[in-house]
Amino acid sequence: MSVSDKVRSPCVSVCALDANDVCIGCHRSGDEIMRWTQMTNDERRDVLKKVAERETGSLL
């Protein structure tokens, strides 16, 4: 798999975990951030779905 085929990280270089262990920049959990490089593309897509839900929830 080429680099261009990999699901890219949602990191925006605003790295700080909140009280729920979720990054305020990319909305991934600390565990998701640590495991990102070992995840398959399917696992990464699942995380990105959770990120979208967390991001929407944080805007309410």
N, CA, C and O of each residue as an XYZ file, in Angstrom:
240
protein
N       0.844     -1.180      0.000
C       0.000      0.000      0.000
C       0.883      1.234      0.000
O       1.819      1.339      0.792
N       0.589      2.145     -0.869
C       1.390      3.364     -0.935
C       0.932      4.346      0.141
O      -0.149      4.207      0.714
N       1.771      5.328      0.395
C       1.453      6.347      1.395
C       0.162      7.065      1.029
O      -0.624      7.405      1.913
N      -0.066      7.297     -0.239
C      -1.271      8.017     -0.668
C      -2.547      7.212     -0.448
O      -3.636      7.785     -0.434
N      -2.433      5.885     -0.275
C      -3.600      5.031     -0.042
C      -4.005      4.990      1.423
O      -5.125      4.589      1.739
N      -3.113      5.399      2.325
C      -3.409      5.330      3.753
C      -4.366      6.438      4.174
O      -4.305      7.560      3.673
N      -5.253      6.095      5.111
C      -6.156      7.097      5.675
C      -5.318      8.039      6.527
O      -4.590      7.606      7.421
N      -5.427      9.316      6.242
C      -4.582     10.311      6.912
C      -5.083     10.641      8.311
O      -6.276     10.560      8.605
N      -4.155     11.009      9.147
C      -4.449     11.418     10.514
C      -5.229     12.738     10.509
O      -4.968     13.612      9.682
N      -6.182     12.879     11.431
C      -6.919     14.141     11.536
C      -6.187     15.190     12.383
O      -6.760     16.229     12.710
N      -4.946     14.927     12.733
C      -4.175     15.835     13.586
C      -4.090     17.224     12.964
O      -3.823     17.374     11.772
N      -4.325     18.246     13.806
C      -4.224     19.634     13.362
C      -3.168     20.388     14.168
O      -3.144     21.619     14.181
N      -2.304     19.640     14.835
C      -1.198     20.191     15.632
C      -1.660     21.102     16.770
O      -0.970     22.049     17.147
N      -2.835     20.797     17.303
C      -3.336     21.439     18.517
C      -3.537     20.291     19.499
O      -4.638     19.756     19.635
N      -2.460     19.925     20.178
C      -2.440     18.692     20.950
C      -2.596     18.946     22.443
O      -1.666     19.397     23.112
N      -3.782     18.652     22.950
C      -4.047     18.750     24.383
C      -5.255     17.889     24.680
O      -6.291     18.008     24.027
N      -5.115     17.011     25.679
C      -6.215     16.133     26.054
C      -7.084     16.823     27.100
O      -6.581     17.460     28.025
N      -8.401     16.683     26.932
C      -9.317     17.256     27.908
C      -9.537     16.276     29.059
O      -8.859     15.251     29.133
N     -10.454     16.571     29.938
C     -10.721     15.731     31.116
C     -11.228     14.340     30.735
O     -11.154     13.410     31.538
N     -11.742     14.196     29.516
C     -12.242     12.897     29.037
C     -11.210     12.131     28.217
O     -11.547     11.134     27.579
N      -9.954     12.585     28.227
C      -8.859     11.964     27.476
C      -9.083     12.068     25.966
O      -8.704     11.170     25.214
N      -9.698     13.165     25.530
C      -9.946     13.414     24.108
C      -9.190     14.673     23.711
O      -9.256     15.692     24.399
N      -8.478     14.594     22.604
C      -7.704     15.736     22.125
C      -8.641     16.860     21.678
O      -9.605     16.620     20.951
N      -8.353     18.078     22.114
C      -9.197     19.210     21.729
C      -8.963     19.629     20.275
O      -9.770     20.368     19.711
N      -7.887     19.173     19.673
C      -7.593     19.506     18.278
C      -8.208     18.543     17.285
O      -8.930     18.956     16.377
N      -7.924     17.249     17.453
C      -8.375     16.259     16.461
C      -9.547     15.402     16.939
O     -10.115     14.647     16.150
N      -9.913     15.504     18.207
C     -11.046     14.776     18.799
C     -10.837     13.266     18.875
O     -11.801     12.508     18.980
N      -9.575     12.829     18.822
C      -9.292     11.409     19.051
C      -8.973     11.207     20.523
O      -8.526     12.132     21.202
N      -9.202      9.994     21.014
C      -8.828      9.677     22.383
C      -7.314      9.471     22.447
O      -6.661      9.266     21.424
N      -6.781      9.528     23.632
C      -5.348      9.295     23.798
C      -4.944      7.939     23.249
O      -3.898      7.808     22.613
N      -5.770      6.930     23.494
C      -5.486      5.582     22.994
C      -5.509      5.545     21.466
O      -4.645      4.924     20.847
N      -6.487      6.202     20.862
C      -6.577      6.227     19.393
C      -5.364      6.917     18.790
O      -4.860      6.491     17.751
N      -4.897      7.970     19.425
C      -3.710      8.673     18.938
C      -2.493      7.752     19.009
O      -1.715      7.671     18.058
N      -2.330      7.060     20.137
C      -1.159      6.191     20.306
C      -1.165      5.016     19.336
O      -0.109      4.599     18.860
N      -2.345      4.480     19.042
C      -2.432      3.300     18.179
C      -2.542      3.620     16.689
O      -2.475      2.705     15.868
N      -2.707      4.883     16.320
C      -2.993      5.277     14.933
C      -2.042      4.640     13.922
O      -2.495      4.121     12.903
N      -0.753      4.669     14.179
C       0.206      4.167     13.184
C       0.126      2.653     12.988
O       0.583      2.140     11.966
N      -0.445      1.936     13.950
C      -0.583      0.484     13.813
C      -1.954      0.066     13.283
O      -2.175     -1.111     12.999
N      -2.865      1.010     13.148
C      -4.232      0.682     12.716
C      -4.296      0.398     11.221
O      -3.509      0.917     10.429
N      -5.263     -0.446     10.864
C      -5.569     -0.667      9.451
C      -6.403      0.524      8.959
O      -6.891      1.321      9.760
N      -6.557      0.631      7.665
C      -7.394      1.710      7.127
C      -8.837      1.603      7.617
O      -9.479      2.620      7.884
N      -9.346      0.388      7.737
C     -10.715      0.212      8.236
C     -10.827      0.700      9.683
O     -11.803      1.359     10.040
N      -9.841      0.383     10.505
C      -9.843      0.858     11.890
C      -9.753      2.381     11.933
O     -10.410      3.021     12.754
N      -8.948      2.956     11.059
C      -8.817      4.413     11.007
C     -10.137      5.064     10.601
O     -10.517      6.098     11.150
N     -10.829      4.463      9.648
C     -12.125      5.006      9.231
C     -13.127      4.960     10.378
O     -13.913      5.890     10.558
N     -13.100      3.882     11.152
C     -13.973      3.781     12.325
C     -13.670      4.895     13.323
O     -14.586      5.501     13.878
N     -12.392      5.162     13.547
C     -11.995      6.241     14.452
C     -12.477      7.580     13.903
O     -12.969      8.414     14.663
N     -12.347      7.798     12.605
C     -12.777      9.064     12.017
C     -14.285      9.271     12.149
O     -14.741     10.409     12.266
N     -15.063      8.189     12.133
C     -16.508      8.303     12.379
C     -16.752      8.775     13.813
O     -17.587      9.646     14.058
N     -16.011      8.185     14.757
C     -16.136      8.599     16.159
C     -15.697     10.051     16.334
O     -16.311     10.809     17.085
N     -14.632     10.426     15.638
C     -14.135     11.809     15.692
C     -15.240     12.764     15.227
O     -15.468     13.794     15.862
N     -15.918     12.439     14.142
C     -16.982     13.299     13.616
C     -18.104     13.441     14.641
O     -18.647     14.531     14.822
N     -18.452     12.344     15.311
C     -19.486     12.397     16.343
C     -19.047     13.259     17.518
O     -19.825     14.067     18.026
N     -17.813     13.090     17.946
C     -17.293     13.890     19.058
C     -17.229     15.365     18.709
O     -17.550     16.229     19.524
N     -16.808     15.637     17.484
C     -16.690     17.024     17.035
C     -18.067     17.683     17.003
O     -18.220     18.819     17.452
N     -19.057     16.987     16.480
C     -20.417     17.512     16.443
C     -20.928     17.745     17.855
O     -21.553     18.772     18.121
N     -20.676     16.814     18.759
C     -21.110     16.952     20.146
C     -20.453     18.118     20.856
O     -21.061     18.731     21.733
N     -19.229     18.429     20.493
C     -18.521     19.521     21.150
C     -19.015     20.885     20.681
O     -18.747     21.897     21.329
N     -19.728     20.920     19.567
C     -20.236     22.188     19.041
C     -21.597     22.560     19.625
O     -22.065     23.687     19.463
N     -22.229     21.597     20.307
C     -23.571     21.853     20.864
C     -23.516     22.700     22.105
O     -24.554     23.004     22.692
